[in-house]
Amino acid sequence: MSSYLYLEVRKQLRIVFPVSRYEGLQSLVSGNFRDARQLVFVEISDDGSISGLSHADVEEYESPASVVRRKNGNVVICDLIDDFSKAYLLVLGIEVIQEFKGTIKEGLEKYLRGELIPDFPKYRGSEV
């Protein structure tokens, strides 16, 4: 008889918002993802509360999508996004929600209530 050690690996939910100026949760989501110079990363714990808030500058030589990948984002919530950036993020398994206008706080509340749905969710339940 052998015993097994089950190790559950959970990825922290890390939601990313492009902004033109960082003002914490009151930051406004910027117009076009491709042109974002700053990204805000919001970490959400299992109970739905915010466990971390940080931001990163997008350098001249980087694309916002590469920063999202490097900083382990799981979901991007933005207003507009170009096809290349969206395809790149989707291939990496990062969900993209577009056409959101408002503050980060408003976006988080809507996302956590299930009012913001990605175009191509990772898991579609039992639709298989």
A tleap script that builds the chain and sets N, CA, C and O, in Angstrom:
source leaprc.protein.ff14SB
mol = sequence {
  NMET SER SER TYR LEU TYR LEU GLU VAL ARG
  LYS GLN LEU ARG ILE VAL PHE PRO VAL SER
  ARG TYR GLU GLY LEU GLN SER LEU VAL SER
  GLY ASN PHE ARG ASP ALA ARG GLN LEU VAL
  PHE VAL GLU ILE SER ASP ASP GLY SER ILE
  SER GLY LEU SER HIE ALA ASP VAL GLU GLU
  TYR GLU SER PRO ALA SER VAL VAL ARG ARG
  LYS ASN GLY ASN VAL VAL ILE CYS ASP LEU
  ILE ASP ASP PHE SER LYS ALA TYR LEU LEU
  VAL LEU GLY ILE GLU VAL ILE GLN GLU PHE
  LYS GLY THR ILE LYS GLU GLY LEU GLU LYS
  TYR LEU ARG GLY GLU LEU ILE PRO ASP PHE
  PRO LYS TYR ARG GLY SER GLU CVAL
}
set mol.1.N position { 0.847 -1.174 0.000 }
set mol.1.CA position { 0.000 0.000 0.000 }
set mol.1.C position { 0.896 1.243 0.000 }
set mol.1.O position { 1.820 1.359 0.805 }
set mol.2.N position { 0.616 2.127 -0.880 }
set mol.2.CA position { 1.436 3.345 -0.925 }
set mol.2.C position { 0.597 4.552 -0.553 }
set mol.2.O position { -0.614 4.594 -0.775 }
set mol.3.N position { 1.256 5.501 -0.001 }
set mol.3.CA position { 0.548 6.738 0.347 }
set mol.3.C position { 0.964 7.822 -0.645 }
set mol.3.O position { 2.106 7.864 -1.104 }
set mol.4.N position { 0.040 8.666 -0.952 }
set mol.4.CA position { 0.294 9.746 -1.905 }
set mol.4.C position { 0.181 11.085 -1.198 }
set mol.4.O position { -0.680 11.304 -0.346 }
set mol.5.N position { 1.039 11.925 -1.567 }
set mol.5.CA position { 0.982 13.290 -1.060 }
set mol.5.C position { 0.384 14.147 -2.165 }
set mol.5.O position { 0.976 14.293 -3.235 }
set mol.6.N position { -0.766 14.702 -1.909 }
set mol.6.CA position { -1.402 15.565 -2.895 }
set mol.6.C position { -1.034 16.997 -2.581 }
set mol.6.O position { -1.237 17.489 -1.471 }
set mol.7.N position { -0.503 17.630 -3.561 }
set mol.7.CA position { -0.089 19.016 -3.403 }
set mol.7.C position { -0.941 19.865 -4.332 }
set mol.7.O position { -0.884 19.718 -5.552 }
set mol.8.N position { -1.710 20.731 -3.757 }
set mol.8.CA position { -2.564 21.590 -4.573 }
set mol.8.C position { -1.826 22.893 -4.835 }
set mol.8.O position { -1.415 23.593 -3.910 }
set mol.9.N position { -1.669 23.199 -6.107 }
set mol.9.CA position { -1.003 24.432 -6.491 }
set mol.9.C position { -2.072 25.400 -6.976 }
set mol.9.O position { -2.787 25.118 -7.938 }
set mol.10.N position { -2.175 26.508 -6.325 }
set mol.10.CA position { -3.155 27.504 -6.710 }
set mol.10.C position { -2.454 28.755 -7.176 }
set mol.10.O position { -1.527 29.253 -6.538 }
set mol.11.N position { -2.914 29.244 -8.290 }
set mol.11.CA position { -2.392 30.512 -8.762 }
set mol.11.C position { -3.229 31.619 -8.139 }
set mol.11.O position { -4.459 31.565 -8.137 }
set mol.12.N position { -2.558 32.595 -7.627 }
set mol.12.CA position { -3.251 33.756 -7.084 }
set mol.12.C position { -3.932 34.482 -8.236 }
set mol.12.O position { -3.315 34.707 -9.277 }
set mol.13.N position { -5.192 34.849 -8.063 }
set mol.13.CA position { -5.884 35.612 -9.090 }
set mol.13.C position { -5.286 37.014 -9.119 }
set mol.13.O position { -5.318 37.742 -8.127 }
set mol.14.N position { -4.748 37.371 -10.262 }
set mol.14.CA position { -4.096 38.677 -10.411 }
set mol.14.C position { -4.736 39.375 -11.605 }
set mol.14.O position { -4.510 39.002 -12.756 }
set mol.15.N position { -5.541 40.398 -11.308 }
set mol.15.CA position { -6.272 41.137 -12.328 }
set mol.15.C position { -5.479 42.381 -12.689 }
set mol.15.O position { -4.973 43.086 -11.816 }
set mol.16.N position { -5.377 42.643 -13.989 }
set mol.16.CA position { -4.545 43.735 -14.491 }
set mol.16.C position { -5.417 44.783 -15.170 }
set mol.16.O position { -6.312 44.464 -15.953 }
set mol.17.N position { -5.129 46.044 -14.849 }
set mol.17.CA position { -5.829 47.179 -15.445 }
set mol.17.C position { -4.806 48.144 -16.042 }
set mol.17.O position { -3.858 48.518 -15.353 }
set mol.18.N position { -4.965 48.557 -17.294 }
set mol.18.CA position { -4.090 49.592 -17.851 }
set mol.18.C position { -4.590 50.972 -17.410 }
set mol.18.O position { -5.788 51.252 -17.460 }
set mol.19.N position { -3.662 51.826 -16.980 }
set mol.19.CA position { -4.031 53.180 -16.553 }
set mol.19.C position { -3.037 54.174 -17.122 }
set mol.19.O position { -1.906 53.821 -17.456 }
set mol.20.N position { -3.470 55.418 -17.228 }
set mol.20.CA position { -2.536 56.454 -17.664 }
set mol.20.C position { -1.885 57.129 -16.460 }
set mol.20.O position { -0.790 57.679 -16.569 }
set mol.21.N position { -2.563 57.085 -15.307 }
set mol.21.CA position { -1.998 57.660 -14.086 }
set mol.21.C position { -2.446 56.818 -12.895 }
set mol.21.O position { -3.637 56.549 -12.734 }
set mol.22.N position { -1.496 56.404 -12.064 }
set mol.22.CA position { -1.794 55.553 -10.914 }
set mol.22.C position { -2.375 56.375 -9.767 }
set mol.22.O position { -1.751 57.316 -9.276 }
set mol.23.N position { -3.576 56.002 -9.355 }
set mol.23.CA position { -4.236 56.628 -8.207 }
set mol.23.C position { -4.915 55.568 -7.346 }
set mol.23.O position { -6.026 55.770 -6.854 }
set mol.24.N position { -4.237 54.438 -7.170 }
set mol.24.CA position { -4.796 53.345 -6.376 }
set mol.24.C position { -6.049 52.786 -7.019 }
set mol.24.O position { -6.139 52.699 -8.244 }
set mol.25.N position { -7.015 52.409 -6.197 }
set mol.25.CA position { -8.258 51.837 -6.714 }
set mol.25.C position { -9.110 52.861 -7.461 }
set mol.25.O position { -10.034 52.490 -8.185 }
set mol.26.N position { -8.806 54.133 -7.291 }
set mol.26.CA position { -9.551 55.178 -7.996 }
set mol.26.C position { -8.949 55.510 -9.357 }
set mol.26.O position { -9.425 56.421 -10.034 }
set mol.27.N position { -7.914 54.788 -9.765 }
set mol.27.CA position { -7.313 55.000 -11.083 }
set mol.27.C position { -8.343 54.704 -12.164 }
set mol.27.O position { -9.094 53.734 -12.069 }
set mol.28.N position { -8.373 55.542 -13.187 }
set mol.28.CA position { -9.255 55.319 -14.323 }
set mol.28.C position { -8.589 54.382 -15.325 }
set mol.28.O position { -7.405 54.522 -15.634 }
set mol.29.N position { -9.359 53.436 -15.822 }
set mol.29.CA position { -8.852 52.535 -16.850 }
set mol.29.C position { -8.628 53.353 -18.106 }
set mol.29.O position { -9.517 54.087 -18.539 }
set mol.30.N position { -7.430 53.232 -18.704 }
set mol.30.CA position { -7.084 54.046 -19.871 }
set mol.30.C position { -7.720 53.504 -21.142 }
set mol.30.O position { -8.192 52.367 -21.176 }
set mol.31.N position { -7.728 54.312 -22.169 }
set mol.31.CA position { -8.413 54.013 -23.416 }
set mol.31.C position { -7.944 52.782 -24.150 }
set mol.31.O position { -8.715 51.833 -24.295 }
set mol.32.N position { -6.704 52.758 -24.621 }
set mol.32.CA position { -6.230 51.652 -25.441 }
set mol.32.C position { -5.123 50.904 -24.711 }
set mol.32.O position { -4.124 51.495 -24.304 }
set mol.33.N position { -5.311 49.604 -24.551 }
set mol.33.CA position { -4.346 48.770 -23.835 }
set mol.33.C position { -2.940 48.913 -24.409 }
set mol.33.O position { -1.975 49.032 -23.654 }
set mol.34.N position { -2.816 48.903 -25.713 }
set mol.34.CA position { -1.512 48.967 -26.373 }
set mol.34.C position { -0.729 50.231 -25.990 }
set mol.34.O position { 0.501 50.204 -25.940 }
set mol.35.N position { -1.431 51.330 -25.721 }
set mol.35.CA position { -0.782 52.599 -25.409 }
set mol.35.C position { -0.554 52.824 -23.919 }
set mol.35.O position { -0.024 53.866 -23.534 }
set mol.36.N position { -0.941 51.875 -23.076 }
set mol.36.CA position { -0.821 52.048 -21.626 }
set mol.36.C position { 0.635 52.192 -21.211 }
set mol.36.O position { 1.491 51.439 -21.676 }
set mol.37.N position { 0.914 53.127 -20.363 }
set mol.37.CA position { 2.265 53.325 -19.831 }
set mol.37.C position { 2.389 52.799 -18.406 }
set mol.37.O position { 3.495 52.672 -17.881 }
set mol.38.N position { 1.249 52.493 -17.780 }
set mol.38.CA position { 1.267 51.896 -16.450 }
set mol.38.C position { 0.202 50.812 -16.380 }
set mol.38.O position { -0.857 50.923 -16.997 }
set mol.39.N position { 0.498 49.761 -15.618 }
set mol.39.CA position { -0.447 48.683 -15.373 }
set mol.39.C position { -0.610 48.520 -13.872 }
set mol.39.O position { 0.365 48.569 -13.122 }
set mol.40.N position { -1.840 48.326 -13.443 }
set mol.40.CA position { -2.125 48.089 -12.033 }
set mol.40.C position { -2.479 46.611 -11.874 }
set mol.40.O position { -3.297 46.071 -12.619 }
set mol.41.N position { -1.856 45.974 -10.899 }
set mol.41.CA position { -2.065 44.560 -10.608 }
set mol.41.C position { -2.787 44.447 -9.270 }
set mol.41.O position { -2.299 44.927 -8.247 }
set mol.42.N position { -3.954 43.808 -9.288 }
set mol.42.CA position { -4.748 43.626 -8.075 }
set mol.42.C position { -4.818 42.135 -7.796 }
set mol.42.O position { -5.322 41.365 -8.614 }
set mol.43.N position { -4.314 41.732 -6.642 }
set mol.43.CA position { -4.356 40.327 -6.244 }
set mol.43.C position { -5.600 40.096 -5.400 }
set mol.43.O position { -5.885 40.840 -4.462 }
set mol.44.N position { -6.334 39.047 -5.757 }
set mol.44.CA position { -7.583 38.720 -5.078 }
set mol.44.C position { -7.408 37.396 -4.344 }
set mol.44.O position { -6.954 36.411 -4.927 }
set mol.45.N position { -7.770 37.377 -3.062 }
set mol.45.CA position { -7.667 36.147 -2.278 }
set mol.45.C position { -8.889 35.268 -2.524 }
set mol.45.O position { -9.831 35.683 -3.200 }
set mol.46.N position { -8.873 34.068 -1.982 }
set mol.46.CA position { -9.954 33.109 -2.185 }
set mol.46.C position { -11.312 33.626 -1.710 }
set mol.46.O position { -12.347 33.246 -2.257 }
set mol.47.N position { -11.311 34.488 -0.698 }
set mol.47.CA position { -12.586 35.002 -0.185 }
set mol.47.C position { -13.081 36.231 -0.941 }
set mol.47.O position { -14.095 36.823 -0.571 }
set mol.48.N position { -12.364 36.617 -2.003 }
set mol.48.CA position { -12.791 37.749 -2.828 }
set mol.48.C position { -12.282 39.099 -2.368 }
set mol.48.O position { -12.644 40.125 -2.944 }
set mol.49.N position { -11.451 39.117 -1.341 }
set mol.49.CA position { -10.911 40.393 -0.867 }
set mol.49.C position { -9.581 40.691 -1.562 }
set mol.49.O position { -8.924 39.796 -2.094 }
set mol.50.N position { -9.211 41.944 -1.545 }
set mol.50.CA position { -7.949 42.364 -2.159 }
set mol.50.C position { -6.807 42.019 -1.216 }
set mol.50.O position { -6.785 42.451 -0.064 }
set mol.51.N position { -5.860 41.234 -1.718 }
set mol.51.CA position { -4.719 40.854 -0.887 }
set mol.51.C position { -3.445 41.589 -1.295 }
set mol.51.O position { -2.437 41.520 -0.592 }
set mol.52.N position { -3.486 42.293 -2.425 }
set mol.52.CA position { -2.321 43.052 -2.859 }
set mol.52.C position { -2.679 44.013 -3.972 }
set mol.52.O position { -3.568 43.748 -4.782 }
set mol.53.N position { -1.976 45.129 -4.002 }
set mol.53.CA position { -2.181 46.148 -5.029 }
set mol.53.C position { -0.811 46.719 -5.381 }
set mol.53.O position { -0.095 47.221 -4.514 }
set mol.54.N position { -0.457 46.636 -6.657 }
set mol.54.CA position { 0.826 47.177 -7.095 }
set mol.54.C position { 0.672 47.722 -8.504 }
set mol.54.O position { -0.334 47.486 -9.173 }
set mol.55.N position { 1.674 48.447 -8.938 }
set mol.55.CA position { 1.639 48.946 -10.319 }
set mol.55.C position { 3.039 48.861 -10.912 }
set mol.55.O position { 4.042 48.845 -10.199 }
set mol.56.N position { 3.072 48.808 -12.242 }
set mol.56.CA position { 4.345 48.706 -12.958 }
set mol.56.C position { 4.310 49.642 -14.148 }
set mol.56.O position { 3.288 49.793 -14.818 }
set mol.57.N position { 5.445 50.265 -14.395 }
set mol.57.CA position { 5.581 51.101 -15.580 }
set mol.57.C position { 5.870 50.213 -16.779 }
set mol.57.O position { 6.563 49.202 -16.667 }
set mol.58.N position { 5.331 50.606 -17.927 }
set mol.58.CA position { 5.629 49.913 -19.178 }
set mol.58.C position { 6.738 50.718 -19.847 }
set mol.58.O position { 6.533 51.865 -20.244 }
set mol.59.N position { 7.898 50.114 -19.964 }
set mol.59.CA position { 9.051 50.808 -20.537 }
set mol.59.C position { 8.882 51.002 -22.038 }
set mol.59.O position { 8.058 50.336 -22.664 }
set mol.60.N position { 9.652 51.899 -22.606 }
set mol.60.CA position { 9.577 52.211 -24.040 }
set mol.60.C position { 9.780 50.989 -24.927 }
set mol.60.O position { 9.168 50.889 -25.991 }
set mol.61.N position { 10.625 50.067 -24.505 }
set mol.61.CA position { 10.961 48.893 -25.319 }
set mol.61.C position { 10.017 47.720 -25.086 }
set mol.61.O position { 10.180 46.678 -25.722 }
set mol.62.N position { 9.027 47.855 -24.189 }
set mol.62.CA position { 8.125 46.761 -23.845 }
set mol.62.C position { 6.721 47.000 -24.378 }
set mol.62.O position { 6.337 48.130 -24.681 }
set mol.63.N position { 5.979 45.938 -24.484 }
set mol.63.CA position { 4.549 46.056 -24.745 }
set mol.63.C position { 3.824 45.779 -23.426 }
set mol.63.O position { 4.334 45.033 -22.590 }
set mol.64.N position { 2.658 46.364 -23.233 }
set mol.64.CA position { 1.911 46.056 -22.009 }
set mol.64.C position { 1.645 44.553 -21.851 }
set mol.64.O position { 1.663 44.038 -20.733 }
set mol.65.N position { 1.401 43.855 -22.955 }
set mol.65.CA position { 1.135 42.418 -22.879 }
set mol.65.C position { 2.335 41.649 -22.328 }
set mol.65.O position { 2.157 40.686 -21.582 }
set mol.66.N position { 3.540 42.056 -22.681 }
set mol.66.CA position { 4.727 41.361 -22.170 }
set mol.66.C position { 4.907 41.616 -20.670 }
set mol.66.O position { 5.402 40.749 -19.950 }
set mol.67.N position { 4.510 42.795 -20.203 }
set mol.67.CA position { 4.582 43.091 -18.766 }
set mol.67.C position { 3.559 42.233 -18.011 }
set mol.67.O position { 3.858 41.719 -16.933 }
set mol.68.N position { 2.360 42.079 -18.572 }
set mol.68.CA position { 1.341 41.231 -17.954 }
set mol.68.C position { 1.869 39.808 -17.827 }
set mol.68.O position { 1.698 39.176 -16.784 }
set mol.69.N position { 2.507 39.299 -18.872 }
set mol.69.CA position { 3.072 37.949 -18.832 }
set mol.69.C position { 4.169 37.839 -17.786 }
set mol.69.O position { 4.190 36.899 -16.992 }
set mol.70.N position { 5.075 38.802 -17.789 }
set mol.70.CA position { 6.219 38.766 -16.864 }
set mol.70.C position { 5.782 38.857 -15.403 }
set mol.70.O position { 6.412 38.274 -14.521 }
set mol.71.N position { 4.703 39.589 -15.159 }
set mol.71.CA position { 4.224 39.796 -13.779 }
set mol.71.C position { 3.089 38.827 -13.407 }
set mol.71.O position { 2.430 38.997 -12.382 }
set mol.72.N position { 2.872 37.810 -14.255 }
set mol.72.CA position { 1.920 36.730 -13.955 }
set mol.72.C position { 0.473 37.191 -13.778 }
set mol.72.O position { -0.205 36.775 -12.839 }
set mol.73.N position { 0.011 38.040 -14.671 }
set mol.73.CA position { -1.400 38.434 -14.656 }
set mol.73.C position { -2.263 37.281 -15.135 }
set mol.73.O position { -1.829 36.467 -15.951 }
set mol.74.N position { -3.502 37.211 -14.620 }
set mol.74.CA position { -4.441 36.159 -15.022 }
set mol.74.C position { -5.587 36.697 -15.870 }
set mol.74.O position { -6.099 36.011 -16.754 }
set mol.75.N position { -5.982 37.942 -15.584 }
set mol.75.CA position { -7.120 38.568 -16.246 }
set mol.75.C position { -6.728 40.005 -16.559 }
set mol.75.O position { -6.147 40.693 -15.719 }
set mol.76.N position { -7.048 40.460 -17.776 }
set mol.76.CA position { -6.848 41.857 -18.145 }
set mol.76.C position { -8.224 42.471 -18.355 }
set mol.76.O position { -9.034 41.951 -19.122 }
set mol.77.N position { -8.484 43.576 -17.673 }
set mol.77.CA position { -9.726 44.319 -17.861 }
set mol.77.C position { -9.349 45.667 -18.441 }
set mol.77.O position { -8.605 46.433 -17.827 }
set mol.78.N position { -9.869 45.958 -19.637 }
set mol.78.CA position { -9.484 47.186 -20.339 }
set mol.78.C position { -10.656 47.723 -21.147 }
set mol.78.O position { -11.723 47.110 -21.197 }
set mol.79.N position { -10.447 48.870 -21.777 }
set mol.79.CA position { -11.450 49.445 -22.666 }
set mol.79.C position { -11.238 48.870 -24.065 }
set mol.79.O position { -12.025 48.042 -24.525 }
set mol.80.N position { -10.185 49.305 -24.736 }
set mol.80.CA position { -9.872 48.827 -26.083 }
set mol.80.C position { -8.590 48.011 -26.053 }
set mol.80.O position { -7.698 48.261 -25.242 }
set mol.81.N position { -8.509 47.027 -26.953 }
set mol.81.CA position { -7.274 46.242 -27.066 }
set mol.81.C position { -7.097 45.837 -28.526 }
set mol.81.O position { -8.054 45.453 -29.198 }
set mol.82.N position { -5.867 45.928 -29.001 }
set mol.82.CA position { -5.582 45.551 -30.387 }
set mol.82.C position { -5.595 44.027 -30.522 }
set mol.82.O position { -5.423 43.298 -29.545 }
set mol.83.N position { -5.800 43.572 -31.745 }
set mol.83.CA position { -5.921 42.134 -32.000 }
set mol.83.C position { -4.669 41.354 -31.623 }
set mol.83.O position { -4.769 40.254 -31.080 }
set mol.84.N position { -3.482 41.911 -31.904 }
set mol.84.CA position { -2.246 41.197 -31.600 }
set mol.84.C position { -2.080 40.989 -30.101 }
set mol.84.O position { -1.785 39.879 -29.658 }
set mol.85.N position { -2.267 42.056 -29.312 }
set mol.85.CA position { -2.123 41.945 -27.853 }
set mol.85.C position { -3.138 40.955 -27.290 }
set mol.85.O position { -2.807 40.140 -26.428 }
set mol.86.N position { -4.366 41.029 -27.778 }
set mol.86.CA position { -5.412 40.131 -27.290 }
set mol.86.C position { -5.060 38.678 -27.607 }
set mol.86.O position { -5.176 37.808 -26.743 }
set mol.87.N position { -4.632 38.413 -28.840 }
set mol.87.CA position { -4.272 37.050 -29.231 }
set mol.87.C position { -3.097 36.538 -28.395 }
set mol.87.O position { -3.101 35.388 -27.955 }
set mol.88.N position { -2.102 37.383 -28.179 }
set mol.88.CA position { -0.928 37.015 -27.384 }
set mol.88.C position { -1.347 36.621 -25.965 }
set mol.88.O position { -0.902 35.599 -25.443 }
set mol.89.N position { -2.199 37.434 -25.350 }
set mol.89.CA position { -2.645 37.145 -23.989 }
set mol.89.C position { -3.483 35.872 -23.931 }
set mol.89.O position { -3.324 35.058 -23.021 }
set mol.90.N position { -4.369 35.705 -24.898 }
set mol.90.CA position { -5.219 34.509 -24.911 }
set mol.90.C position { -4.406 33.233 -25.079 }
set mol.90.O position { -4.712 32.219 -24.452 }
set mol.91.N position { -3.371 33.270 -25.920 }
set mol.91.CA position { -2.505 32.107 -26.111 }
set mol.91.C position { -1.800 31.740 -24.799 }
set mol.91.O position { -1.532 30.568 -24.539 }
set mol.92.N position { -1.508 32.739 -23.989 }
set mol.92.CA position { -0.860 32.502 -22.699 }
set mol.92.C position { -1.848 32.042 -21.623 }
set mol.92.O position { -1.447 31.734 -20.501 }
set mol.93.N position { -3.146 31.996 -21.969 }
set mol.93.CA position { -4.152 31.591 -20.991 }
set mol.93.C position { -4.640 32.723 -20.117 }
set mol.93.O position { -5.249 32.483 -19.074 }
set mol.94.N position { -4.386 33.947 -20.521 }
set mol.94.CA position { -4.815 35.126 -19.767 }
set mol.94.C position { -6.146 35.594 -20.345 }
set mol.94.O position { -6.260 35.849 -21.544 }
set mol.95.N position { -7.139 35.702 -19.487 }
set mol.95.CA position { -8.456 36.138 -19.937 }
set mol.95.C position { -8.451 37.635 -20.212 }
set mol.95.O position { -7.790 38.402 -19.513 }
set mol.96.N position { -9.190 38.041 -21.233 }
set mol.96.CA position { -9.269 39.448 -21.616 }
set mol.96.C position { -10.727 39.892 -21.590 }
set mol.96.O position { -11.587 39.288 -22.230 }
set mol.97.N position { -10.985 40.946 -20.847 }
set mol.97.CA position { -12.307 41.560 -20.797 }
set mol.97.C position { -12.141 42.973 -21.320 }
set mol.97.O position { -11.359 43.758 -20.783 }
set mol.98.N position { -12.875 43.289 -22.365 }
set mol.98.CA position { -12.724 44.615 -22.960 }
set mol.98.C position { -14.032 45.393 -22.903 }
set mol.98.O position { -15.072 44.876 -22.496 }
set mol.99.N position { -13.947 46.638 -23.320 }
set mol.99.CA position { -15.058 47.579 -23.339 }
set mol.99.C position { -15.515 47.956 -21.936 }
set mol.99.O position { -16.701 48.196 -21.707 }
set mol.100.N position { -14.565 48.008 -20.992 }
set mol.100.CA position { -14.880 48.493 -19.648 }
set mol.100.C position { -14.357 49.913 -19.509 }
set mol.100.O position { -13.206 50.200 -19.838 }
set mol.101.N position { -15.210 50.791 -19.021 }
set mol.101.CA position { -14.828 52.168 -18.728 }
set mol.101.C position { -15.170 52.428 -17.261 }
set mol.101.O position { -16.254 52.071 -16.797 }
set mol.102.N position { -14.248 53.045 -16.542 }
set mol.102.CA position { -14.495 53.348 -15.141 }
set mol.102.C position { -13.220 53.223 -14.332 }
set mol.102.O position { -12.117 53.177 -14.876 }
set mol.103.N position { -13.394 53.171 -13.022 }
set mol.103.CA position { -12.248 53.049 -12.123 }
set mol.103.C position { -11.930 51.579 -11.868 }
set mol.103.O position { -12.739 50.693 -12.142 }
set mol.104.N position { -10.746 51.346 -11.343 }
set mol.104.CA position { -10.353 49.988 -10.988 }
set mol.104.C position { -11.326 49.409 -9.968 }
set mol.104.O position { -11.725 48.249 -10.076 }
set mol.105.N position { -11.701 50.200 -8.992 }
set mol.105.CA position { -12.637 49.739 -7.958 }
set mol.105.C position { -13.950 49.277 -8.587 }
set mol.105.O position { -14.465 48.218 -8.229 }
set mol.106.N position { -14.492 50.052 -9.512 }
set mol.106.CA position { -15.739 49.673 -10.188 }
set mol.106.C position { -15.556 48.391 -10.999 }
set mol.106.O position { -16.423 47.518 -10.998 }
set mol.107.N position { -14.423 48.287 -11.687 }
set mol.107.CA position { -14.143 47.090 -12.474 }
set mol.107.C position { -14.029 45.846 -11.617 }
set mol.107.O position { -14.544 44.788 -11.981 }
set mol.108.N position { -13.354 45.966 -10.473 }
set mol.108.CA position { -13.221 44.825 -9.557 }
set mol.108.C position { -14.580 44.382 -9.042 }
set mol.108.O position { -14.890 43.191 -9.024 }
set mol.109.N position { -15.393 45.354 -8.622 }
set mol.109.CA position { -16.709 45.016 -8.083 }
set mol.109.C position { -17.551 44.295 -9.136 }
set mol.109.O position { -18.197 43.293 -8.831 }
set mol.110.N position { -17.546 44.794 -10.361 }
set mol.110.CA position { -18.325 44.162 -11.429 }
set mol.110.C position { -17.782 42.772 -11.755 }
set mol.110.O position { -18.555 41.836 -11.959 }
set mol.111.N position { -16.468 42.636 -11.803 }
set mol.111.CA position { -15.866 41.336 -12.113 }
set mol.111.C position { -16.223 40.311 -11.040 }
set mol.111.O position { -16.616 39.188 -11.358 }
set mol.112.N position { -16.089 40.691 -9.782 }
set mol.112.CA position { -16.348 39.765 -8.688 }
set mol.112.C position { -17.827 39.408 -8.568 }
set mol.112.O position { -18.164 38.349 -8.039 }
set mol.113.N position { -18.710 40.274 -9.050 }
set mol.113.CA position { -20.152 39.962 -9.075 }
set mol.113.C position { -20.532 39.146 -10.314 }
set mol.113.O position { -21.680 38.720 -10.446 }
set mol.114.N position { -19.580 38.928 -11.215 }
set mol.114.CA position { -19.842 38.162 -12.415 }
set mol.114.C position { -20.463 38.971 -13.544 }
set mol.114.O position { -21.023 38.404 -14.481 }
set mol.115.N position { -20.367 40.289 -13.459 }
set mol.115.CA position { -20.952 41.158 -14.481 }
set mol.115.C position { -20.008 41.426 -15.650 }
set mol.115.O position { -20.443 41.898 -16.700 }
set mol.116.N position { -18.739 41.134 -15.479 }
set mol.116.CA position { -17.761 41.278 -16.565 }
set mol.116.C position { -17.303 39.884 -16.953 }
set mol.116.O position { -16.718 39.162 -16.145 }
set mol.117.N position { -17.571 39.517 -18.184 }
set mol.117.CA position { -17.267 38.173 -18.666 }
set mol.117.C position { -16.263 38.271 -19.811 }
set mol.117.O position { -16.448 39.089 -20.712 }
set mol.118.N position { -15.206 37.459 -19.799 }
set mol.118.CA position { -14.255 37.473 -20.916 }
set mol.118.C position { -14.893 36.943 -22.197 }
set mol.118.O position { -15.814 36.127 -22.157 }
set mol.119.N position { -14.388 37.421 -23.333 }
set mol.119.CA position { -14.874 36.940 -24.627 }
set mol.119.C position { -14.656 35.443 -24.775 }
set mol.119.O position { -15.520 34.731 -25.288 }
set mol.120.N position { -13.497 34.966 -24.324 }
set mol.120.CA position { -13.136 33.555 -24.423 }
set mol.120.C position { -12.703 33.070 -23.048 }
set mol.120.O position { -11.506 33.017 -22.765 }
set mol.121.N position { -13.664 32.712 -22.179 }
set mol.121.CA position { -13.270 32.261 -20.837 }
set mol.121.C position { -12.493 30.949 -20.889 }
set mol.121.O position { -12.713 30.118 -21.770 }
set mol.122.N position { -11.586 30.776 -19.939 }
set mol.122.CA position { -10.772 29.559 -19.876 }
set mol.122.C position { -11.638 28.337 -19.640 }
set mol.122.O position { -11.438 27.295 -20.265 }
set mol.123.N position { -12.589 28.463 -18.749 }
set mol.123.CA position { -13.431 27.326 -18.386 }
set mol.123.C position { -14.873 27.693 -18.680 }
set mol.123.O position { -15.383 28.695 -18.178 }
set mol.124.N position { -15.522 26.887 -19.486 }
set mol.124.CA position { -16.907 27.174 -19.862 }
set mol.124.C position { -17.870 26.188 -19.215 }
set mol.124.O position { -18.937 25.922 -19.767 }
set mol.125.N position { -17.524 25.653 -18.083 }
set mol.125.CA position { -18.434 24.735 -17.404 }
set mol.125.C position { -18.579 23.424 -18.155 }
set mol.125.O position { -17.593 22.865 -18.636 }
set mol.126.N position { -19.803 22.937 -18.254 }
set mol.126.CA position { -20.034 21.635 -18.875 }
set mol.126.C position { -20.582 21.768 -20.290 }
set mol.126.O position { -21.399 20.947 -20.706 }
set mol.127.N position { -20.161 22.760 -21.027 }
set mol.127.CA position { -20.639 22.962 -22.387 }
set mol.127.C position { -19.971 22.037 -23.402 }
set mol.127.O position { -20.298 22.082 -24.588 }
set mol.128.N position { -19.055 21.214 -22.955 }
set mol.128.CA position { -18.279 20.370 -23.863 }
set mol.128.C position { -19.103 19.403 -24.608 }
set mol.128.O position { -18.575 18.630 -25.408 }
savepdb mol mol.pdb
quit
